[in-house]
């Protein structure tokens, strides 16, 4: 019986590290998913900035048209 007990202990010790490794892998996967979500959010922000730039260009065009109309009125007067 004294020889049988020491042989069971190493198996229990080997079983514990495997569980720890699995938990670490799961945590790494979750971190990768979070990074992907952050990248998607950054892309959406870039799209919004592009839309704002387009709106600014449209406003500039409207201002130019108003200036041209005022010039025509002054010529006829």
DSSP file (Angstrom, degrees, kcal/mol; ACC not computed):
  #  RESIDUE AA STRUCTURE BP1 BP2  ACC     N-H-->O    O-->H-N    N-H-->O    O-->H-N    TCO  KAPPA ALPHA  PHI   PSI    X-CA   Y-CA   Z-CA
    1    1 A X     >        0   0    0      0, 0.0     4,-1.4     0, 0.0     3,-0.1   0.000 360.0 360.0 360.0 -31.8    0.0    0.0    0.0
    2    2 A X  H  >  +     0   0    0      1,-0.2     4,-0.7     2,-0.2     0, 0.0   0.828 360.0  48.2 -68.6 -29.4    2.9    2.4    0.7
    3    3 A X  H  > S+     0   0    0      1,-0.2     4,-0.7     2,-0.1    -1,-0.2   0.771 107.2  57.2 -79.1 -25.5    4.1    2.0   -2.9
    4    4 A X  H  > S+     0   0    0      1,-0.2     4,-0.8     2,-0.2    -2,-0.2   0.842  97.4  60.5 -75.8 -34.8    0.6    2.6   -4.4
    5    5 A X  H >X S+     0   0    0     -4,-1.4     3,-1.0     1,-0.2     4,-0.9   0.920 100.4  51.1 -64.9 -46.4    0.0    6.0   -2.8
    6    6 A X  H 3X S+     0   0    0     -4,-0.7     4,-0.9     1,-0.2     3,-0.3   0.837 103.9  60.3 -62.3 -29.4    2.9    8.0   -4.3
    7    7 A X  H 3X S+     0   0    0     -4,-0.7     4,-0.6     1,-0.2    -1,-0.2   0.781 101.7  53.2 -69.9 -25.1    2.0    6.8   -7.8
    8    8 A X  H <X S+     0   0    0     -3,-1.0     4,-1.3    -4,-0.8    -1,-0.2   0.771  97.2  66.8 -80.6 -25.1   -1.4    8.5   -7.6
    9    9 A X  H  X S+     0   0    0     -4,-0.9     4,-1.9    -3,-0.3     3,-0.3   0.922  94.2  53.9 -66.0 -45.9   -0.1   11.9   -6.6
   10   10 A X  H  X S+     0   0    0     -4,-0.9     4,-2.2     1,-0.2    -1,-0.2   0.860 105.2  56.0 -58.9 -33.5    1.7   12.8   -9.9
   11   11 A X  H  X S+     0   0    0     -4,-0.6     4,-1.5     1,-0.2    -1,-0.2   0.901 107.0  48.7 -65.5 -40.1   -1.5   12.1  -11.9
   12   12 A X  H  X S+     0   0    0     -4,-1.3     4,-1.0    -3,-0.3    -1,-0.2   0.890 111.1  50.6 -66.4 -37.9   -3.5   14.6   -9.8
   13   13 A X  H  X S+     0   0    0     -4,-1.9     4,-0.9     1,-0.2     3,-0.3   0.872 109.3  51.1 -67.6 -36.6   -0.7   17.2  -10.2
   14   14 A X  H  X S+     0   0    0     -4,-2.2     4,-0.9     1,-0.2    -1,-0.2   0.822 103.8  59.8 -69.9 -29.8   -0.7   16.7  -14.0
   15   15 A X  H  X S+     0   0    0     -4,-1.5     4,-1.0     1,-0.2    -1,-0.2   0.811  97.7  59.0 -69.2 -29.7   -4.4   17.2  -14.2
   16   16 A X  H  X S+     0   0    0     -4,-1.0     4,-1.6    -3,-0.3     3,-0.4   0.926  98.7  53.6 -71.0 -46.1   -4.4   20.7  -12.8
   17   17 A X  H  X S+     0   0    0     -4,-0.9     4,-2.3     1,-0.2    -1,-0.2   0.848 102.7  60.1 -60.0 -32.2   -2.2   22.5  -15.3
   18   18 A X  H  X S+     0   0    0     -4,-0.9     4,-1.9     1,-0.2    -1,-0.2   0.919 104.5  48.7 -61.6 -43.0   -4.3   21.3  -18.2
   19   19 A X  H  X S+     0   0    0     -4,-1.0     4,-1.9    -3,-0.4    -1,-0.2   0.892 110.1  52.0 -64.0 -39.3   -7.4   23.1  -16.8
   20   20 A X  H  X S+     0   0    0     -4,-1.6     4,-2.0     1,-0.2    -1,-0.2   0.902 107.8  51.8 -64.7 -41.0   -5.4   26.3  -16.3
   21   21 A X  H  X S+     0   0    0     -4,-2.3     4,-2.1     1,-0.2    -1,-0.2   0.908 107.9  51.8 -63.2 -42.1   -4.2   26.2  -19.9
   22   22 A X  H  X S+     0   0    0     -4,-1.9     4,-2.0     1,-0.2    -1,-0.2   0.904 108.8  50.6 -61.8 -41.5   -7.7   25.8  -21.2
   23   23 A X  H  X S+     0   0    0     -4,-1.9     4,-1.9     1,-0.2    -1,-0.2   0.897 108.9  51.7 -64.2 -39.7   -8.9   28.8  -19.2
   24   24 A X  H  X S+     0   0    0     -4,-2.0     4,-2.1     1,-0.2    -1,-0.2   0.903 107.8  52.1 -64.0 -41.2   -6.0   30.9  -20.5
   25   25 A X  H  X S+     0   0    0     -4,-2.1     4,-2.1     1,-0.2    -1,-0.2   0.905 108.0  51.3 -62.4 -42.0   -6.9   30.1  -24.1
   26   26 A X  H  X S+     0   0    0     -4,-2.0     4,-2.0     1,-0.2    -1,-0.2   0.901 108.8  51.2 -62.8 -40.6  -10.5   31.1  -23.6
   27   27 A X  H  X S+     0   0    0     -4,-1.9     4,-2.0     1,-0.2    -1,-0.2   0.901 108.3  52.0 -63.9 -40.4   -9.5   34.4  -22.1
   28   28 A X  H  X S+     0   0    0     -4,-2.1     4,-2.0     1,-0.2    -1,-0.2   0.902 108.1  51.5 -63.1 -41.1   -7.2   35.0  -25.2
   29   29 A X  H  X S+     0   0    0     -4,-2.1     4,-2.0     1,-0.2    -1,-0.2   0.904 108.4  51.5 -62.8 -41.4  -10.1   34.3  -27.5
   30   30 A X  H  X S+     0   0    0     -4,-2.0     4,-2.1     1,-0.2    -1,-0.2   0.896 108.1  52.1 -63.2 -39.6  -12.3   36.8  -25.7
   31   31 A X  H  X S+     0   0    0     -4,-2.0     4,-2.1     1,-0.2    -1,-0.2   0.897 107.8  52.1 -63.4 -40.3   -9.6   39.5  -26.0
   32   32 A X  H  X S+     0   0    0     -4,-2.0     4,-2.1     1,-0.2    -1,-0.2   0.903 108.2  51.1 -63.4 -40.8   -9.4   38.9  -29.7
   33   33 A X  H  X S+     0   0    0     -4,-2.0     4,-2.0     1,-0.2    -1,-0.2   0.906 108.9  51.1 -62.9 -41.2  -13.2   39.3  -30.1
   34   34 A X  H  X S+     0   0    0     -4,-2.1     4,-2.0     1,-0.2    -1,-0.2   0.894 108.3  52.3 -63.4 -39.3  -13.0   42.6  -28.2
   35   35 A X  H  X S+     0   0    0     -4,-2.1     4,-2.1     1,-0.2    -1,-0.2   0.904 107.4  52.1 -63.8 -40.6  -10.3   43.9  -30.4
   36   36 A X  H  X S+     0   0    0     -4,-2.1     4,-2.0     1,-0.2    -1,-0.2   0.906 108.1  51.5 -62.4 -41.2  -12.4   43.0  -33.5
   37   37 A X  H  X S+     0   0    0     -4,-2.0     4,-2.0     1,-0.2    -1,-0.2   0.896 108.1  52.0 -63.0 -39.7  -15.3   45.0  -32.1
   38   38 A X  H  X S+     0   0    0     -4,-2.0     4,-2.0     1,-0.2    -1,-0.2   0.899 107.6  52.3 -63.8 -40.5  -13.1   48.0  -31.5
   39   39 A X  H  X S+     0   0    0     -4,-2.1     4,-2.0     1,-0.2    -1,-0.2   0.902 107.8  51.6 -62.6 -41.2  -11.8   47.9  -35.1
   40   40 A X  H  X S+     0   0    0     -4,-2.0     4,-2.0     1,-0.2    -1,-0.2   0.902 108.2  51.6 -62.9 -41.0  -15.4   47.9  -36.3
   41   41 A X  H  X S+     0   0    0     -4,-2.0     4,-2.0     1,-0.2    -1,-0.2   0.896 107.7  52.4 -63.6 -39.8  -16.2   50.9  -34.2
   42   42 A X  H  X S+     0   0    0     -4,-2.0     4,-2.0     1,-0.2    -1,-0.2   0.899 107.4  52.2 -63.6 -40.5  -13.2   52.8  -35.6
   43   43 A X  H  X S+     0   0    0     -4,-2.0     4,-1.9     1,-0.2    -1,-0.2   0.902 107.9  51.6 -62.9 -41.1  -14.4   52.0  -39.2
   44   44 A X  H  X S+     0   0    0     -4,-2.0     4,-2.0     1,-0.2    -1,-0.2   0.896 107.8  52.3 -63.4 -39.7  -17.8   53.4  -38.4
   45   45 A X  H  X S+     0   0    0     -4,-2.0     4,-2.0     1,-0.2    -1,-0.2   0.898 107.2  52.6 -63.3 -40.4  -16.3   56.6  -37.0
   46   46 A X  H  X S+     0   0    0     -4,-2.0     4,-2.0     1,-0.2    -1,-0.2   0.899 107.5  52.0 -62.9 -40.6  -14.3   57.1  -40.2
   47   47 A X  H  X S+     0   0    0     -4,-1.9     4,-2.0     1,-0.2    -1,-0.2   0.907 107.9  51.8 -62.8 -41.4  -17.4   56.7  -42.3
   48   48 A X  H  X S+     0   0    0     -4,-2.0     4,-2.0     1,-0.2    -1,-0.2   0.894 107.6  52.5 -62.8 -39.9  -19.2   59.4  -40.3
   49   49 A X  H  X S+     0   0    0     -4,-2.0     4,-2.0     1,-0.2    -1,-0.2   0.901 107.4  52.1 -63.5 -41.0  -16.2   61.8  -40.8
   50   50 A X  H  X S+     0   0    0     -4,-2.0     4,-1.9     1,-0.2    -1,-0.2   0.901 108.0  51.7 -62.5 -41.3  -16.4   61.3  -44.5
   51   51 A X  H  X S+     0   0    0     -4,-2.0     4,-1.9     1,-0.2    -1,-0.2   0.900 107.8  52.0 -63.1 -40.7  -20.1   62.1  -44.5
   52   52 A X  H  X S+     0   0    0     -4,-2.0     4,-1.9     1,-0.2    -1,-0.2   0.896 107.1  52.8 -63.2 -40.2  -19.5   65.3  -42.6
   53   53 A X  H  X S+     0   0    0     -4,-2.0     4,-1.9     1,-0.2    -1,-0.2   0.899 107.4  51.8 -62.6 -40.9  -16.9   66.3  -45.2
   54   54 A X  H  X S+     0   0    0     -4,-1.9     4,-1.9     1,-0.2    -1,-0.2   0.902 107.8  52.0 -63.1 -41.1  -19.4   65.8  -48.0
   55   55 A X  H  X S+     0   0    0     -4,-1.9     4,-1.9     1,-0.2    -1,-0.2   0.894 107.2  52.8 -63.2 -39.7  -21.9   68.0  -46.2
   56   56 A X  H  X S+     0   0    0     -4,-1.9     4,-1.9     1,-0.2    -1,-0.2   0.900 107.0  52.3 -63.3 -40.8  -19.3   70.8  -45.9
   57   57 A X  H  X S+     0   0    0     -4,-1.9     4,-1.9     1,-0.2    -1,-0.2   0.898 107.7  52.0 -62.7 -40.8  -18.6   70.7  -49.6
   58   58 A X  H  X S+     0   0    0     -4,-1.9     4,-1.9     1,-0.2    -1,-0.2   0.903 107.5  52.2 -63.4 -41.0  -22.3   71.0  -50.4
   59   59 A X  H  X S+     0   0    0     -4,-1.9     4,-1.9     1,-0.2    -1,-0.2   0.894 107.1  52.8 -62.9 -39.9  -22.6   74.1  -48.1
   60   60 A X  H  X S+     0   0    0     -4,-1.9     4,-1.9     1,-0.2    -1,-0.2   0.898 107.2  52.1 -63.1 -41.0  -19.6   75.7  -49.9
   61   61 A X  H  X S+     0   0    0     -4,-1.9     4,-1.9     1,-0.2    -1,-0.2   0.902 107.7  51.9 -63.1 -41.3  -21.3   75.2  -53.3
   62   62 A X  H  X S+     0   0    0     -4,-1.9     4,-1.9     1,-0.2    -1,-0.2   0.894 107.6  52.3 -63.0 -40.2  -24.5   76.8  -52.1
   63   63 A X  H  X S+     0   0    0     -4,-1.9     4,-1.8     1,-0.2    -1,-0.2   0.902 107.5  51.9 -63.4 -41.5  -22.6   79.9  -50.9
   64   64 A X  H  X S+     0   0    0     -4,-1.9     4,-1.9     1,-0.2    -1,-0.2   0.898 107.9  52.1 -62.7 -41.3  -20.9   80.3  -54.3
   65   65 A X  H  X S+     0   0    0     -4,-1.9     4,-1.9     1,-0.2    -1,-0.2   0.903 107.9  51.6 -63.2 -41.5  -24.3   80.2  -56.0
   66   66 A X  H  X S+     0   0    0     -4,-1.9     4,-1.9     1,-0.2    -1,-0.2   0.892 108.0  52.0 -63.4 -40.0  -25.7   82.9  -53.8
   67   67 A X  H  X S+     0   0    0     -4,-1.8     4,-1.8     1,-0.2    -1,-0.2   0.905 108.0  51.5 -64.1 -41.7  -22.7   85.2  -54.5
   68   68 A X  H  X S+     0   0    0     -4,-1.9     4,-1.8     1,-0.2    -1,-0.2   0.897 108.1  52.2 -63.1 -40.5  -23.2   84.8  -58.3
   69   69 A X  H  X S+     0   0    0     -4,-1.9     4,-1.9     1,-0.2    -1,-0.2   0.901 107.4  51.6 -63.8 -41.1  -26.9   85.7  -58.0
   70   70 A X  H  X S+     0   0    0     -4,-1.9     4,-1.8     1,-0.2    -1,-0.2   0.881 107.2  53.6 -63.9 -38.0  -26.1   88.9  -56.1
   71   71 A X  H  X S+     0   0    0     -4,-1.8     4,-1.5     1,-0.2    -1,-0.2   0.904 107.4  51.0 -64.2 -41.5  -23.6   89.9  -58.8
   72   72 A X  H  X S+     0   0    0     -4,-1.8     4,-1.9     1,-0.2    -1,-0.2   0.903 108.0  52.3 -63.1 -41.6  -26.2   89.5  -61.5
   73   73 A X  H  X S+     0   0    0     -4,-1.9     4,-2.0     1,-0.2    -1,-0.2   0.902 107.3  52.2 -62.9 -40.8  -28.7   91.7  -59.6
   74   74 A X  H  < S+     0   0    0     -4,-1.8    -1,-0.2     1,-0.2    -2,-0.2   0.846 107.3  52.9 -66.9 -32.3  -26.1   94.5  -59.3
   75   75 A X  H  < S+     0   0    0     -4,-1.5    -1,-0.2     1,-0.2    -2,-0.2   0.915 110.6  46.2 -68.4 -42.7  -25.4   94.4  -63.0
   76   76 A X  H  <        0   0    0     -4,-1.9    -2,-0.2     1,-0.3    -1,-0.2   0.854 360.0 360.0 -70.1 -33.7  -29.1   94.8  -63.9
   77   77 A X     <        0   0    0     -4,-2.0    -1,-0.3    -5,-0.2    -2,-0.2   0.505 360.0 360.0 -69.7 360.0  -29.7   97.6  -61.4
